[in-house]
C-alpha cells in the first residue's frame, strides 16, 4: 500500500501532462521518443514542460533562479538517470531511486526531478531536506496553480515536522556537523533546519576544543545552542598524507579540516580520520591517536569506495564504531568499500549492540541499532542525597482517652482537634531508602460536658456525687528517628515510619455541679490541673507529591500518630476545691488521658533535597 501511495504522489508531482509520453516536446530533433508509461500503476512524473524553451543548438535548464547552458548529451544522460529512478521506485527501492533523481536534477534540474526528489525525501523521513526541495520547486519553476497549491500544502505539513537549531557564540569559520552531516561553517546563513527528534551537534575549529551537545528539537521549534569554543590547553599535532600523493579532503571527526597533505593542531586523544576525493574516491575511517606536544603522521590510501552506510543509533547520542574505529556520536553517514563491515553502537548504561553488514557495490545500507538498557550499570544508580522537609498537619482523634473522656448518661463529648508541625532530615540512598530524624510539636483540644463525677470533702468518706465539665488541652514536643522510602521523580511517592518520644503536658480545666450532704446543690468553681505527659509514639505516614523545581517538591499525605503511655497523666488530687457547706473537697486522681491514643494527621509537606 505504501508503494502504491508513493507512485500516486509522484504521478501527481507534475500533473497529467508530464507523463513520459510528453518527453518529445523537450527532445532534440531526431531524439528517440520516450517509452509510454507503465499501465500497472499511475504514470510517475517525467522531465516536465515547465522548463524554459530550448534552443536546439544549445538546450538550457532552469536551476536555482537562473538559466544554465546544458548540452544535449548531458540532458540525455540526466533523462536516463531519471528513468532509472522511476524503475527503482517501482521496485520499492527508495534510497537508490533518490540517488538517481538527485543525479538527474544536478545534471538537468527539471520540475519533475525536483518534486520527485522532494517526495522521496519525505517518504524516507528526511523531512528537512524534503522541505528545502519543495521550497526550491516553488522558487525555481513555474508551476500551475493547482500544483503550487499542492506543494504549498506539502510545505505546511513538513514545517510541523521540522525544527531549527540556532547556533551562536562559536568562533567564525568553525565547522558545524549535525547528526553526522556537514552543515557548513559558523556563522550559518540562517538557523539550521533538522527533522524533529534528537540530534548531536558538533562544532570544530583548529586550535580549540571541539564543542558537542545533544539536543531534542520539536516540530516548529527553534532550539538555541550557545557553542562557546575554548582554546586548547593540551594539544598535539597531526599530519595526514595520501599514500600516492593524490589531493583529497581531510576529515577529522567527520569535519573537513583541509586537503592533503595536511598538518593541524588537535586536542589530545583519539580522533577519526578519513579522506574524501572526487567521485567515490576516499578512505575508510582510521583511528588517529594524538599525544601531547607530539607530531603524529598518518598515511592513508585513497581508493574507490563504492558503497555507503548510514547508522542510526538509539539512544541518539550513542557512539558508533565501524570496524573497531570510533567514528563519532549519533548518526553516522559515510562511504565504505564493498564487503563485510562490523558495526557497533555503545552508550553508558546500555548493552553494546553489534551487527555485521555486507555491502554490495553501489549499495546504500541503513543500519538501525537500538540498545537495551543495562539495569545494573552505575549510571542508573541514583546518588545518595540529603533531604530536608517541613510539614504542617491537622489533628483529629475520636478521644484523648482516660476516665475524663468516658461518657455515660447525659454526657456530651467533642472530637479531639488540633494541629502539628514537623521538621525532618534524612540521608537517602540511591535506592530511595532513607534514614533520618524528626522534631515536631503538637497541640490538641477536647471538651467533655456532663460526665458523672465525684467530689470528696476533706475528712469525709462519702463523696458528693454530680457531674463535671472538662476542657482538655494536650501540648508537647516530639523527638524521634525515621526510616522511609522515597521513589519517583515527577510525581514522587513517599512512605515513612517514625518512632520516638512525646514530652508534653495536659491541662484539664474542670468545673462541676454536685449534691452536698445536706441536699443542697453545690457548684464547684473552675480549677485547672497540669499534668506531665510522656508518651512513646509511632507515626507511619504516606505522601504523594509533585516536583516543581530541580530540588523542590510539594506533597500531600496523612500520618497516623499513635501515642503509648508507660504511665498516663492523672489529675492532681492535692488541688483543693471549695465545697460550700461540706467545706473543702478534692477530685480523685483519675487519668485525664488514656494510655493509648490514636490521632490522624492529614497535611502538606515541602521538601528540599541536595
C-alpha positions in Angstrom: 0.0 0.0 0.0 2.8 2.4 0.8 4.4 1.8 -2.6 1.1 2.4 -4.4 0.6 5.6 -2.4 4.1 6.8 -3.3 3.5 6.1 -7.0 0.3 8.1 -6.9 2.0 11.0 -5.1 4.9 11.1 -7.6 2.5 10.8 -10.5 0.7 13.9 -9.3 4.0 15.8 -8.9 3.9 17.3 -12.4 0.3 16.7 -13.4 -1.1 14.5 -16.2 0.7 16.5 -18.9 4.1 15.4 -17.6 3.9 11.7 -18.2 6.7 10.0 -20.1 4.8 10.4 -23.4 5.3 14.1 -23.2 9.1 13.9 -23.5 9.3 14.6 -27.3 8.3 18.2 -26.7 11.7 18.6 -25.0 13.9 16.4 -27.1 16.3 17.4 -29.8 15.1 16.8 -33.4 15.7 13.1 -34.1 15.9 12.2 -30.5 14.2 8.8 -29.8 10.7 9.1 -28.3 10.3 8.2 -24.6 8.5 4.9 -23.8 4.9 5.1 -22.8 4.0 5.0 -19.1 3.6 1.6 -17.4 0.0 0.6 -17.2 0.3 -1.3 -13.9 0.5 1.9 -11.9 -0.2 5.7 -12.3 2.4 7.3 -14.5 5.3 8.9 -12.5 6.3 12.4 -13.2 8.8 12.8 -16.0 11.0 15.8 -17.2 8.4 18.5 -17.4 7.1 21.1 -19.7 7.7 23.9 -17.3 11.4 24.2 -18.3 12.2 27.2 -20.5 12.1 26.9 -24.2 15.1 25.2 -25.6 17.4 26.3 -28.4 18.0 23.2 -30.5 21.7 24.2 -30.8 22.2 24.7 -27.0 19.5 23.3 -24.7 19.2 25.1 -21.3 17.8 24.1 -18.0 16.4 26.2 -15.1 18.2 25.8 -11.8 18.4 28.0 -8.7 16.9 31.0 -10.2 18.9 31.3 -13.4 19.3 29.6 -16.8 22.4 27.4 -17.2 23.6 26.0 -20.5 23.2 22.3 -20.8 24.4 20.1 -23.7 22.1 17.6 -25.3 24.4 14.8 -24.2 24.1 15.9 -20.6 20.4 16.3 -20.9 20.0 12.8 -22.3 22.2 11.4 -19.5 20.0 13.2 -17.0 17.0 11.6 -18.6 18.4 8.1 -18.3 19.1 8.7 -14.6 15.5 9.9 -14.2 14.1 6.8 -15.9 16.3 4.6 -13.7 14.9 6.4 -10.7 11.4 5.6 -11.8 12.2 1.9 -12.3 13.8 1.7 -8.9 10.7 3.2 -7.3 8.5 0.6 -8.9 10.8 -2.0 -7.2 10.3 -0.2 -3.8 14.0 0.9 -3.6 13.6 4.4 -2.2 17.2 5.0 -1.4 18.6 4.1 -4.8 15.8 5.9 -6.6 16.5 9.0 -4.6 20.2 8.9 -5.7 19.2 8.7 -9.4 16.7 11.6 -9.1 19.3 13.7 -7.4 21.9 13.0 -10.0 19.3 13.8 -12.7 18.4 17.0 -11.0 22.0 18.0 -10.6 22.7 17.5 -14.3 19.4 18.9 -15.6 17.3 20.4 -12.9 13.7 20.0 -14.1 10.4 20.4 -12.4 9.6 16.7 -12.2 13.0 15.7 -10.9 12.8 18.3 -8.2 9.4 17.4 -7.0 10.1 13.6 -7.2 13.2 14.2 -5.2 11.2 16.1 -2.5 8.6 13.4 -2.3 11.1 10.5 -1.9 13.0 12.5 0.7 9.7 12.9 2.6 8.9 9.2 2.4 12.4 8.5 3.7 11.6 10.8 6.6 14.4 13.2 5.7 11.9 16.0 6.4 14.3 18.9 6.5 15.8 18.0 3.1 12.3 17.4 1.6 11.2 20.9 2.9 14.2 22.5 1.2 13.5 20.7 -2.1 9.8 21.6 -2.1 10.7 25.3 -1.4 13.2 25.1 -4.3 10.4 23.8 -6.5 8.3 26.8 -5.8 11.2 29.2 -6.1 12.8 27.9 -9.3 9.9 26.7 -11.5 6.7 28.0 -13.0 4.1 25.5 -11.9 0.3 25.5 -12.4 -1.9 27.0 -9.7 -3.2 23.5 -8.7 0.4 22.2 -8.5 1.6 25.2 -6.4 -1.3 24.7 -4.0 -0.4 21.0 -3.6 3.2 21.8 -2.9 2.3 24.6 -0.5 0.2 22.1 1.4 3.2 19.7 1.5 5.4 22.6 2.8 2.9 23.4 5.6 2.8 19.8 6.6 6.6 19.4 6.7 7.2 22.6 8.7 5.2 21.0 11.5 7.8 18.1 11.4 10.9 20.2 11.1 12.6 22.3 13.8 15.6 24.6 13.7 18.8 24.9 15.6 20.2 28.4 16.1 23.9 28.2 16.9 25.5 31.2 18.5 28.8 32.1 20.3 31.1 29.9 18.2 34.3 31.0 16.5 34.0 32.4 13.0 34.9 29.8 10.4 34.2 26.9 12.8 32.8 23.8 11.0 29.3 22.6 12.1 28.2 19.0 11.9 24.7 18.0 12.9 23.9 14.3 13.3 26.9 13.3 11.2 26.1 15.7 8.3 28.2 18.7 7.4 26.2 21.9 7.8 28.8 24.5 6.7 30.7 27.0 8.8 29.9 29.4 11.6 28.1 31.7 11.4 25.5 29.9 9.3 23.4 31.9 6.8 20.3 31.0 8.8 19.2 28.7 11.6 19.8 25.1 10.6 16.7 23.1 9.8 16.5 19.5 11.1 13.8 16.8 11.4 12.1 16.8 14.7 13.9 14.5 17.2 17.2 14.1 18.9 20.4 15.5 17.3 24.1 15.6 18.1 25.7 18.9 17.3 29.5 19.2 16.9 31.3 22.5 16.3 35.1 22.3 15.5 37.9 24.7 14.7 41.6 24.0 14.8 43.2 25.2 18.0 40.0 24.9 20.0 38.4 22.1 22.0 35.5 20.7 19.9 32.0 21.5 21.1 29.5 18.7 21.3 25.9 18.7 22.6 22.8 16.6 22.2 19.6 18.5 21.8 15.9 17.5 21.3 14.1 19.5 18.7 10.3 19.6 18.4 8.5 20.4 15.1 8.2 24.1 14.5 10.6 24.8 17.5 13.8 26.8 17.3 16.4 25.5 19.8 19.2 28.0 20.7 22.6 26.5 21.2 25.5 28.5 22.7 28.5 26.8 21.2 31.4 28.6 23.0 34.8 27.1 22.0 37.6 27.0 24.5 41.2 27.2 23.4 43.2 24.0 23.6 45.4 23.8 26.8 46.8 20.4 25.9 47.3 19.6 22.3 49.3 17.7 19.7 49.8 17.8 16.0 48.5 15.5 13.3 49.9 15.2 9.8 47.8 13.4 7.2 49.1 12.4 3.7 47.7 10.4 0.9 50.0 7.5 0.1 50.2 8.0 -3.6 50.4 11.8 -3.5 46.8 12.5 -4.5 44.9 15.5 -3.3 41.8 14.8 -1.2 39.8 16.5 1.6 40.9 15.5 5.1 38.0 14.9 7.6 38.8 14.7 11.3 35.9 13.5 13.4 33.6 14.0 10.4 34.7 17.6 9.9 36.5 18.8 6.8 39.8 20.4 8.1 41.8 20.8 4.9 43.4 19.0 2.0 46.2 16.5 1.8 49.0 16.9 2.8 47.6 18.5 6.0 49.1 19.4 9.3 47.0 20.7 12.2 46.7 21.1 16.0 44.2 18.8 17.7 43.1 18.0 21.3 44.9 15.1 22.9 43.2 11.8 22.5 41.9 9.5 19.8 40.4 11.0 16.6 38.8 9.5 13.5 40.3 10.5 10.1 39.0 9.8 6.6 39.9 11.1 3.1 37.3 12.2 0.6 38.2 12.8 -3.0 36.4 13.3 -6.3 33.5 10.9 -7.1 33.7 7.8 -5.0 37.4 8.2 -4.1 38.2 8.2 -0.4 39.4 6.2 2.6 37.6 4.2 5.3 37.6 5.5 8.9 41.0 5.3 10.6 41.9 5.9 14.2 44.5 8.7 14.8 45.9 8.9 18.4 47.2 12.4 19.2 49.7 12.8 22.0 50.7 15.9 23.9 53.3 18.0 22.2 54.0 15.3 19.6 53.5 15.1 15.8 51.5 12.0 14.7 51.8 11.2 11.0 49.0 9.2 9.2 49.4 7.9 5.7 46.1 6.9 4.1 45.4 5.4 0.7 42.5 6.9 -1.3 40.6 4.2 -3.1 37.3 3.6 -4.7 34.5 3.4 -2.1 31.6 2.2 -4.0 29.1 1.6 -1.1 27.7 3.8 1.6 26.4 3.1 5.1 24.1 5.1 7.5 24.0 4.1 11.1 21.1 5.3 13.3 21.8 4.6 16.9 19.3 4.6 19.8 19.9 6.3 22.2 20.6 9.1 19.8 23.9 10.2 21.4 25.5 6.7 21.4 29.0 6.3 20.0 29.3 4.4 16.7 32.2 2.1 15.8 32.9 0.9 12.3 35.5 -1.9 12.1 36.6 -1.1 15.7 37.1 2.6 14.9 35.1 5.2 16.8 33.5 7.3 14.1 31.6 9.7 16.5 28.4 10.0 18.5 25.0 9.9 17.0 24.0 9.3 13.4 27.0 8.4 11.1 26.9 8.5 7.3 29.9 7.6 5.1 31.3 5.7 2.3 32.9 2.2 2.7 34.4 -0.5 0.5 32.2 -3.3 -0.6 32.3 -6.3 1.6 31.7 -7.1 5.2 31.9 -4.5 7.9 31.4 -4.7 11.7 29.2 -2.1 13.2 29.0 -1.5 17.0 27.0 1.0 19.0 27.9 1.8 22.6 26.5 4.0 25.3 26.9 4.3 29.1 24.1 2.4 30.8 23.3 0.2 27.8 24.3 -3.2 26.5 26.5 -2.8 23.5 24.8 -3.6 20.2 26.7 -5.1 17.2 25.9 -6.1 13.6 27.9 -7.4 10.7 26.9 -5.7 7.4 27.8 -6.9 3.9 27.7 -4.1 1.4 27.5 -4.7 -2.4 28.9 -2.4 -5.0 26.7 0.7 -5.3 24.6 -0.2 -2.3 23.4 2.3 0.3 22.6 0.4 3.5 20.9 1.8 6.6 21.5 0.1 9.9 19.4 1.0 12.9 20.6 -0.3 16.3 18.5 0.2 19.4 20.4 -0.6 22.6 18.9 -2.4 25.6 19.2 -0.7 28.9 21.6 -2.3 31.4 19.8 -2.1 34.7 23.0 -2.9 36.6 25.0 -0.1 35.2 26.3 2.5 37.6 24.8 5.3 35.6 21.3 4.3 36.6 22.2 4.3 40.3 20.9 7.4 41.7 23.5 9.1 44.0 22.6 9.4 47.7 21.3 12.7 48.9 20.3 14.7 51.9 16.6 15.6 52.2 15.0 18.2 54.4 11.3 18.8 54.7 8.8 20.6 56.8 5.2 19.6 57.2 2.0 21.1 58.7 -0.9 18.8 59.7 -4.4 19.0 61.1 -5.0 16.6 64.0 -8.2 14.6 64.5 -8.8 12.0 67.2 -12.1 10.3 68.4 -10.9 10.9 72.0 -7.9 11.6 74.2 -9.0 8.7 76.3 -8.7 8.3 80.1 -11.5 8.4 82.6 -12.3 12.0 81.8 -13.2 11.1 78.2 -15.5 8.4 79.3 -19.2 9.4 78.8 -22.3 7.9 80.2 -25.9 9.2 80.8 -26.3 12.7 79.5 -22.6 13.3 78.8 -21.5 15.1 75.6 -18.0 14.8 74.2 -16.4 16.5 71.2 -13.8 15.1 68.9 -10.2 16.0 69.8 -9.0 18.6 67.3 -5.6 20.3 66.9 -2.6 20.8 64.7 1.0 19.6 64.4 4.2 20.6 62.6 7.3 18.5 61.9 10.8 19.1 60.6 12.5 16.1 59.1 16.1 15.5 57.9 17.2 12.3 56.2 20.1 10.7 54.4 18.6 8.9 51.3 20.4 6.2 49.4 20.1 6.0 45.6 17.5 3.2 46.0 15.2 5.7 47.8 15.7 4.2 51.2 16.4 6.9 53.8 17.2 7.2 57.5 16.7 10.4 59.5 15.5 12.3 62.5 12.4 14.3 63.1 11.3 17.0 65.6 7.9 18.5 65.9 5.2 19.9 68.1 1.5 19.4 68.6 -1.5 20.8 70.4 -4.9 19.2 70.7 -8.2 20.1 72.4 -11.2 18.2 73.6 -14.3 19.1 75.7 -16.4 16.9 77.8 -19.7 18.1 79.4 -22.0 16.5 82.0 -19.9 13.4 82.8 -20.6 11.6 86.0 -18.1 12.8 88.7 -17.5 12.8 92.5 -16.1 15.5 94.8 -14.6 14.3 98.0 -15.0 16.6 101.0 -11.9 16.6 103.2 -12.3 14.4 106.2 -15.5 12.7 104.9 -15.6 9.2 103.5 -18.7 9.5 101.3 -18.3 11.7 98.2 -20.6 14.4 96.9 -22.0 13.0 93.6 -22.8 15.0 90.5 -21.4 15.9 87.1 -18.3 17.7 85.8 -17.3 19.6 82.7 -13.7 19.3 81.4 -11.7 21.2 78.9 -8.6 19.2 78.0 -5.5 20.6 76.2 -2.6 18.4 75.2 0.7 20.2 74.1 4.2 18.9 73.7 7.3 18.4 71.6 8.2 15.2 69.7 11.7 13.8 69.1 12.2 10.7 67.0 14.1 8.7 64.4 12.7 7.8 61.0 13.1 5.2 58.2 11.5 5.9 54.8 11.3 5.1 51.1 11.1 7.8 48.5 10.6 6.9 44.8 9.7 8.7 41.7 10.9 12.0 40.0 8.0 14.0 38.6 5.3 12.6 40.9 7.2 11.1 43.9 5.7 8.8 46.4 7.0 8.5 50.0 6.4 6.1 52.9 8.0 7.0 56.2 7.8 5.5 59.7 8.9 7.4 62.7 9.3 6.4 66.4 10.3 8.5 69.4 9.0 10.2 72.5 6.5 13.0 73.2 7.3 15.2 76.1 4.4 17.4 77.0 1.7 18.5 79.3 -2.0 18.0 79.8 -4.1 20.8 81.2 -7.6 20.0 82.5 -9.8 22.9 83.5 -12.7 21.4 85.4 -15.9 22.7 87.0 -18.9 20.7 88.4 -22.3 20.6 89.9 -22.8 18.3 92.9 -25.3 17.4 95.7 -24.0 18.3 99.2 -24.6 16.1 102.3 -27.4 18.4 103.4 -29.2 18.0 100.0 -28.3 21.4 98.7 -26.7 22.0 95.3 -23.0 22.6 95.3 -21.3 24.4 92.4 -17.6 23.6 92.2 -15.6 26.6 90.9 -13.4 26.0 87.9 -10.0 24.7 88.7 -7.1 23.7 86.5 -4.7 20.8 86.9 -1.4 20.5 84.9 0.0 17.0 84.5 3.1 16.0 82.7 2.5 13.7 79.7 5.3 11.5 78.5 4.4 9.2 75.6 6.2 6.9 73.2 4.9 7.4 69.7 4.8 5.8 66.3 3.9 7.8 63.2 3.6 5.9 59.9 2.8 8.2 57.0 2.3 8.1 53.2 2.6 11.0 50.8 2.3 11.7 47.1 3.8 14.8 45.6 4.9 16.8 42.6 8.4 18.2 41.8 8.2 21.8 40.7 11.9 22.6 40.6 15.2 20.7 40.4 15.5 20.3 44.2 12.0 21.1 45.4 8.8 19.1 45.7 5.5 19.6 47.4 3.3 16.8 48.7 0.1 15.9 50.5 -0.5 12.9 52.7 -1.6 11.6 56.0 0.1 10.5 59.2 -1.2 8.1 61.9 0.1 9.2 65.3 -0.1 6.5 67.9 0.7 7.6 71.5 1.6 4.9 74.0 2.0 6.0 77.7 4.0 4.0 80.2 2.0 5.9 82.9 -0.9 8.0 81.7 -1.2 11.6 83.1 -3.6 12.0 86.1 -5.5 14.7 87.9 -3.6 16.3 90.7 -5.6 15.3 93.8 -3.9 17.9 96.0 -5.8 20.7 94.4 -8.5 21.9 96.8 -12.0 22.8 95.6 -14.4 24.9 97.8 -17.3 22.6 98.6 -19.8 25.0 100.2 -21.4 23.5 103.3 -19.2 20.5 103.0 -16.0 22.6 103.4 -13.1 21.8 101.1 -13.1 19.0 98.6 -10.8 17.3 96.1 -11.2 15.3 93.0 -9.9 11.8 92.8 -6.6 11.2 91.0 -8.1 9.7 87.8 -6.3 9.5 84.4 -7.1 12.6 82.3 -5.7 10.9 79.1 -5.7 7.3 78.0 -2.6 5.1 77.9 -3.2 4.5 74.1 -4.3 7.4 71.9 -4.8 7.4 68.1 -4.6 10.6 66.0 -5.0 11.1 62.3 -2.9 13.9 60.8 -3.6 14.9 57.2 -1.3 17.7 55.9 1.0 19.2 53.4 4.8 19.0 53.1 7.6 21.0 51.4 10.8 19.1 50.6 14.3 20.2 49.5 17.0 17.7 48.6 20.6 18.1 47.6 
